[in-house]
């Protein structure tokens, strides 16, 4: 089985703090560390965990900066034994700062626009003809058109503008019902996605098909010790992509993705 991601990464400084600071306030971190993260980085890590356990392959299409941070990103991705398709940009690789508070919530400050791949990049797009499912979370419209080569195309609602511009059919649109940046309403896309999946955290989530059929699933139990919520959404989307690639029916796929998203709550930061 072959799965893929088209997405972005950031080199993130994580800091554990009692609470996100108010304007003018100083807070002190109890610990801090740096690691590869970002939506594509989290999804790649999750797909690598799942695929390598079953002898499957994972392709990761992205772009990296040409600086020392970009070199660190490349090295981190190579360590995950991914089939890398990376374009290099003449720019510093984006960094971010993420605060993890005592309520396990994350607050993110992105220090530069993300780097996504473009359909015009000299990458092995034809390899996607053999792809069982692909998760798209960052890239231009031309890259999304290339992504449509996959048998199943899953995309995040964070890229609605790219989906509109590309004009491609998306099998599954994944969104958080609690995130204002992931709003979606029927009529927002033409053609409409076959399925819209809305996650609701501890409440599970809901689905609606392009023909108006509604459904729900129950959330998986959270781990006994919750580290933070960073990356849970992209972990869910990546696991859903993997399950659909494997031929699971929708109910199985949603429950599996919910279990994997819950497990992410027990890993600190991006979960390395």
N, C-alpha and C positions, 0 to 999 in steps of 0.2 A: 504494500500500500504506500502511496506517496501523498503527502500533505504539504502545504506551503503557507507562507505568510508574506504579504507585502506590507511593510510597516516601517516604523522609525525607532530609533533608540536615543537615549540620552545618558550621559554619565552623571549619576545623581549622588549628591551628598545628602545622606539621611542623618537626622538628629532627633533623638528622643527627648521631648520636653514635657513639662507638666500640662501646658496648654499653649495654644497658638497665641502669640503676643498681641495685645491690643496696641493701638497707635501710640508710639512713643515708649512702649514698655520694653524692658530687657528681661529675657528669660535665659536660664542656664540649662544646657543639655546634659543629661546623665550619661549618654553615649552618642557616638557619631561614627559613621563609616561611609565609604564610597563603593558604588558598584554599578554595573551596567543595568539599566532599567528602561523606562518608557514603554509605551503600548506594545510595540513590536518586539522589544527585548523580553518583556514578560511572557508574551504569547510564544515566542521562540523557545524560551526555557520550558514552558509547560508542554509544548508539542515534543520537544526533545525528550523529556521525561517519559511521556507516553509512548512515543514511537520507538525509541531505542529499546524499551522493554520487550517489544514485539518484533524487532527486526525491520521496522518500517523506516522510511527516509523522510527527512524534513528539508525543504528548500526555504531559504530566507532571502528575499529580495529587499534591498534597502540601499541607503547612501550613507557614507561616512565622511567626516572632515579629514583634511590632509595634515592635521597637527598631531601632537603627542597624545592628546585625548582620543583622537580617531584611531591611533595605533593601539591604544588600550582596548577600545571597543572591538576592533578586529580580533585581537588576541583572545578576548573573552568569548566572542562568538565561535572562534575556531576551537576553543576548549570544549564546546558543546557538541562537536562533531556534526555540525550542520552542513548542508550543501549550500554554500554561500554564493550569492549573486549580488555583489556590492559595487555600486558606482562610487567614485571618489570625487568630492567637491572641493574646489579651491576655497575653503572656508574652515574656520574652527568648528570642531564638532560641538553640537549643543550640550550644555550642561543644565542641571536643575538642582534646586534645593527643596527637600521634602521634610516637613516637620511631622513627627508622629507623637500624638499627645496621649495623655493618660486615659482618654476615652477610646483609644485605638483608632481615632480618625486621622486622616492624612491631609496636610495642607501643602500644596505644591506651588513653587515659583519657578517658572521656566525662564532661563536666562537668554535664550536665543530661539528663533523660529526653528521648528524641527526640520530635519533633512529627510525628504522622501525620495524614492526613485521615480524616474520619468520613463514613459514608454519609449522615448528616444534614446535612453541609455543602452549601450551595447552589452546587454545581458542576455542570457539564454532563455528568452521568453518561450521558445518552442518546447522547452522541457515541461511547460505547464499543460501541454496537450495530454500528458499521461498523469496529470494530477487528479486525485480523487476528490479533494476538497481544499479550498483556500480561504484564509482569513485575511481580509483587507482592512487595514486601519490607518494607512497613510500612503500617499502617492498622488500623482496627477491623473487627469482623466484618461490620458493615453495608457498609463500603467494599469488603470482599472479595466480598460478595454482588453488589455492583454490578460488580465486576471480572469476574464470571462471564458478563457480556454478551459478552465477547470470544470470538472463535472458538477461540483456544488460550489457556489460562491456565497460566502458569509461576509458581511460588512458591518462595521460599526456606524451608528447614526451620527457619530462625530464628523463624518465625511459626507454628509448629505449634499453639500454643494458640489463635491467632486462627482457623486453619483448622478446628479442632475446633468452636469456638463457632459459626462460620458454617455448618458442615455442608455446604459446597459441594464439588463434584467438581473436583479439580485435575488437569489433563492431565499436567503435569510438575512434580515436586518436586525441587529442586536442593539438594544438601548437600555439605559438605566431609567426607570420611572422617576428616580429622585434627582436626576442630574439635568439642570436647565440647559446644558450644552448639547443634550441628546434628545431634544424634543422632536417628536414626529407625529403627524396626523395624516389620516387617509387623504390622498390627493397631493401630498408633498412630492411624490415621485411618479414619473411616468416613463416606463411602465412601473406599476406598483410591485413591491417585493411579494413573493409568494407567501412569505410568513414574516411577521414582526414579532420578535421576542422581547418582552419588557421585564427586566429583573427588578425585584422589589426587596432585596436583602433578606432579612429574616422571615418575610412574608411569602417567600418563594417568587412567583412571577406569573405573568399572563402571556398568552399568545393570541394573535388574530391573523387569519388568512386573508388573502386578497379577495376571497369570496364572502368574507364577513363571519366566518366561523370562529368562535371564541373558545379558549381553553385556559387551564391553569395547572401549575405544578406546585408541590409542597417543598419548602426549603429543606435541605439536608441539615442535620444537627451541626452546630458550630463546635469546633474543638474545645476541650476543657479549658485550655489556655489560649486566649486570643492575643496575638502579637500586634497586628494592625490591619487596616483594610486595604493597604496599598496593593494594587495589581489584581484584586479579586475579580473585577469585571473583565479584564482581558484574559485572565486565566479561565473564567467561565466560557468566554467566546472561543478561545483556543480549544478547550475540551469539547465544546459543542461541535466545532469543526471536525475534530478527530472522530467523534462518535458518528457523525453523518458520513464521513469518509468510509468508516467501517461498515456502513449499511444498517446502523441501528435505526429503529423506528423513532418517531419524534418523541414519544413519551420516554423511552429509554435514554435517548440522547439528552433530553433536558434534565432528567434525574442524575445522569452521569456528570453532566456539566455542573449541576448544582453541588454535587459532592466534591468535585475538584475545586470549585470556587470556595467552598467552605474550608477545605484543607489549606487554601492559600492564606486564610485568616490566621493560621497558626505559624506561618513563616514570617520572619521579620523582613521588612522592606520588600525587595524584589525576589527574595528567596534564593538568591544565588543559583 
